[in-house]
C-alpha cells in the first residue's frame, strides 16, 4: 500500500514537472514569434516569471537549473546569489527582459522578481536602482567582492537597447539582510571624475565588444570604445572598439580605472 502511494506521488511529481517544462517551451515559442503583439509578449514573460519564481519558492534545492536554453543562469562564486534572466524582441526590434533573483538565507532562500515599470532603460552611472524599477539586461557573470565589512557582487551584463545600439554594463548588486537585491554602489573611481555606481558601454548594435572579469587578478577588462570619427562623438550608434583595452583594478575597496592597458603583460 505504501509503495503504491509513493508511486502515485512520484508520477504526479514528474507529470507536473514535465507540464511546467512544456509550458515554458510553449511560452518561449510565442515570445520568438513575429506574429504575437507586444502586449501579449509582455504578458507571456510575466507567466515565465511566475513559473520560475513559484518553482524556486517550492523547491528544496538552491539555484536549480530549468534546462531551458532561453533562460540564462548565473551563480555567484560564494553560492549565495543566483540570477535567472531572459530576453525577447518587440515589434520595433527593441528588447524586453525578465529576471528572477534567488538569494540564500540562513534558513531557506528569498526569491525576488525584477520588475520593469514601463520599458527598459539605459541606467545612468551614478543612480541607485531598486528591484521594482529594473532597467533590463542579461547577466553573464557575477562575482563576490568582500573588503573589510563591505560585501557586494560585481555583475557583467548585456542589453539590446534599441535597433541601432546595444550596451554592456558593469554593475554592483547589493543584497540586504533579508535577501532583497538592489543595484548600484559608488565603487568605480574614474580619472578626474566623481565615483560611479556602474559603467555602461553603449555601442553599434552590429558590433561586438569584450567585457570580462579576471578573478585571479581582481581586474575587469574591456574594449576601449571610440566613434568612427570625431564628428560622431556621443552618437553611440557609431561607437566600437579600437583594439586597445581599459581596466578596473580592485584596490582598498574601490575599482580604479586605467586606460590603454597591455593586458598581455598584466602579471
ZAVEX-283491 format. One record per residue (C-alpha): residue in three letters; x, y, z. Coordinates in pm, whole numbers, padded with zeros to 5 digits, always signed. Example, Ala and Ser with C-alpha at 12.3 -4.5 7.8 and 13.67 -1.06 7.14 Angstrom:
% residues 2
ALA+01230-00450+00780;SER+01367-00106+00714;
//
This chain:
% residues 267
UNK+00000+00000+00000;UNK+00281+00241+00095;UNK+00470+00158-00227;UNK+00156+00224-00430;UNK+00110+00567-00268;UNK+00476+00652-00329;UNK+00443+00552-00694;UNK+00138+00775-00734;UNK+00321+01068-00573;UNK+00623+01018-00797;UNK+00407+01001-01109;UNK+00226+01319-01002;UNK+00558+01497-00942;UNK+00701+01400-01281;UNK+00375+01489-01456;UNK+00375+01842-01311;UNK+00749+01883-01379;UNK+00700+01784-01742;UNK+00399+02013-01767;UNK+00599+02305-01635;UNK+00879+02248-01887;UNK+00626+02208-02168;UNK+00461+02534-02068;UNK+00794+02720-02077;UNK+00868+02572-02418;UNK+00533+02687-02549;UNK+00568+03036-02399;UNK+00915+03097-02542;UNK+00799+02973-02880;UNK+00537+03251-02876;UNK+00788+03507-02747;UNK+01006+03440-03054;UNK+00714+03475-03294;UNK+00678+03788-03509;UNK+00301+03746-03517;UNK+00247+03789-03141;UNK+00177+04152-03041;UNK+00396+04333-02786;UNK+00135+04346-02509;UNK+00082+03971-02535;UNK+00457+03906-02522;UNK+00487+04107-02201;UNK+00203+03902-02051;UNK+00379+03581-02154;UNK+00702+03699-01989;UNK+00506+03757-01667;UNK+00397+03393-01687;UNK+00762+03288-01713;UNK+00837+03498-01404;UNK+00562+03318-01213;UNK+00668+02970-01325;UNK+01032+03035-01232;UNK+00961+03212-00900;UNK+00699+02958-00789;UNK+00934+02672-00870;UNK+01217+02832-00670;UNK+00992+02901-00373;UNK+00856+02546-00365;UNK+01184+02371-00440;UNK+01416+02245-00169;UNK+01745+02295-00356;UNK+01918+02629-00410;UNK+01986+02756-00764;UNK+01838+02466-00965;UNK+01861+02464-01345;UNK+01550+02492-01559;UNK+01714+02317-01855;UNK+01573+02570-02098;UNK+01802+02740-02347;UNK+01615+03073-02330;UNK+01664+03115-01953;UNK+02013+03226-01858;UNK+02151+03143-01513;UNK+02448+03289-01325;UNK+02550+03167-00980;UNK+02785+03369-00759;UNK+03119+03218-00660;UNK+03013+03214-00293;UNK+02697+03017-00390;UNK+02465+03270-00225;UNK+02306+03454-00519;UNK+02159+03313-00838;UNK+02010+03525-01119;UNK+01781+03389-01391;UNK+01715+03616-01690;UNK+01572+03605-02042;UNK+01507+03843-02331;UNK+01274+03878-02629;UNK+01229+04130-02909;UNK+00931+04359-02966;UNK+00782+04481-03293;UNK+01022+04779-03318;UNK+01320+04540-03280;UNK+01393+04666-02928;UNK+01440+04417-02645;UNK+01240+04342-02333;UNK+01356+04136-02034;UNK+01252+03925-01741;UNK+01455+03820-01438;UNK+01426+03642-01104;UNK+01686+03661-00826;UNK+01725+03392-00561;UNK+01937+03468-00254;UNK+02038+03219+00011;UNK+01944+03297+00372;UNK+02038+03125+00696;UNK+01713+02934+00666;UNK+01591+02877+00313;UNK+01610+03145+00045;UNK+01439+03459-00081;UNK+01301+03489-00435;UNK+01251+03833-00594;UNK+01122+03927-00939;UNK+01299+04223-01103;UNK+01028+04449-01242;UNK+01047+04679-01542;UNK+00791+04953-01476;UNK+00720+05054-01837;UNK+01007+04997-02076;UNK+01375+04900-02035;UNK+01605+05199-01996;UNK+01972+05288-02010;UNK+02096+05301-01647;UNK+02290+05611-01551;UNK+02641+05596-01398;UNK+02553+05737-01055;UNK+02197+05621-00978;UNK+02085+05357-00731;UNK+01828+05122-00882;UNK+01575+04918-00688;UNK+01431+04582-00790;UNK+01093+04748-00854;UNK+01233+04968-01132;UNK+01489+04748-01306;UNK+01650+04859-01633;UNK+01657+04515-01800;UNK+01962+04309-01904;UNK+02100+03959-01944;UNK+02372+03892-01686;UNK+02655+03655-01774;UNK+02894+03698-01478;UNK+02854+03753-01105;UNK+03149+03772-00865;UNK+03152+03820-00488;UNK+03364+04108-00356;UNK+03448+04148+00010;UNK+03657+04422+00170;UNK+03661+04450+00547;UNK+03293+04465+00647;UNK+03172+04557+00300;UNK+03026+04284+00079;UNK+02867+04305-00266;UNK+02863+04145-00611;UNK+03009+04265-00940;UNK+02771+04200-01230;UNK+02854+04192-01601;UNK+02561+04210-01839;UNK+02444+04273-02194;UNK+02134+04451-02324;UNK+01993+04514-02669;UNK+01892+04874-02607;UNK+01744+04955-02949;UNK+01760+04857-03314;UNK+02080+05064-03357;UNK+02264+05037-03023;UNK+02338+04770-02766;UNK+02521+04811-02438;UNK+02718+04616-02183;UNK+02726+04708-01816;UNK+02942+04664-01510;UNK+02705+04694-01216;UNK+02703+04626-00845;UNK+02443+04405-00679;UNK+02381+04465-00310;UNK+02177+04220-00101;UNK+02037+04333+00234;UNK+01998+04119+00544;UNK+01658+03998+00427;UNK+01788+03892+00086;UNK+01642+04185-00111;UNK+01855+04295-00410;UNK+01935+04647-00532;UNK+02174+04779-00796;UNK+02447+05041-00789;UNK+02718+05133-00540;UNK+02977+05406-00574;UNK+03293+05199-00603;UNK+03420+05283-00954;UNK+03690+05553-00946;UNK+03727+05742-01274;UNK+04018+05972-01355;UNK+03925+06329-01273;UNK+03559+06237-01222;UNK+03329+06150-00938;UNK+03294+05794-00823;UNK+03047+05595-01033;UNK+02791+05333-00930;UNK+02825+05146-01260;UNK+02989+05169-01602;UNK+02775+05147-01918;UNK+02926+05081-02264;UNK+02686+05175-02545;UNK+02792+05080-02899;UNK+02674+04999-03252;UNK+02430+04707-03249;UNK+02613+04537-03537;UNK+02937+04522-03341;UNK+03074+04317-03053;UNK+03277+04426-02751;UNK+03470+04234-02487;UNK+03391+04279-02117;UNK+03537+04017-01884;UNK+03629+03964-01521;UNK+03975+03829-01431;UNK+03912+03669-01094;UNK+04274+03588-01010;UNK+04392+03945-01078;UNK+04078+04114-00936;UNK+04055+04302-01264;UNK+03772+04392-01504;UNK+03900+04410-01865;UNK+03711+04568-02155;UNK+03746+04714-02504;UNK+03809+05084-02531;UNK+03522+05233-02734;UNK+03561+05524-02976;UNK+03345+05681-03253;UNK+03425+05614-03620;UNK+03510+05984-03647;UNK+03528+06275-03403;UNK+03222+06422-03579;UNK+03022+06132-03427;UNK+03131+06194-03067;UNK+02850+06099-02824;UNK+02648+05939-03107;UNK+02683+05584-02981;UNK+02547+05407-03288;UNK+02889+05493-03439;UNK+03094+05360-03146;UNK+03303+05043-03148;UNK+03633+04901-03015;UNK+03968+05048-03128;UNK+04161+04730-03032;UNK+04306+04876-02713;UNK+04189+04778-02365;UNK+04094+04953-02044;UNK+04060+04804-01697;UNK+03923+04850-01349;UNK+04158+04715-01083;UNK+04042+04645-00728;UNK+04238+04826-00458;UNK+04141+04912-00099;UNK+03772+04860-00154;UNK+03743+05057-00481;UNK+03777+04982-00853;UNK+04032+05216-01017;UNK+04010+05294-01388;UNK+04314+05255-01615;UNK+04316+05319-01989;UNK+04528+05180-02272;UNK+04648+04878-02076;UNK+04860+04600-02225;UNK+04668+04307-02078;UNK+04923+04060-02214;UNK+05172+04185-01956;UNK+04933+04244-01665;UNK+05123+03997-01447;
//
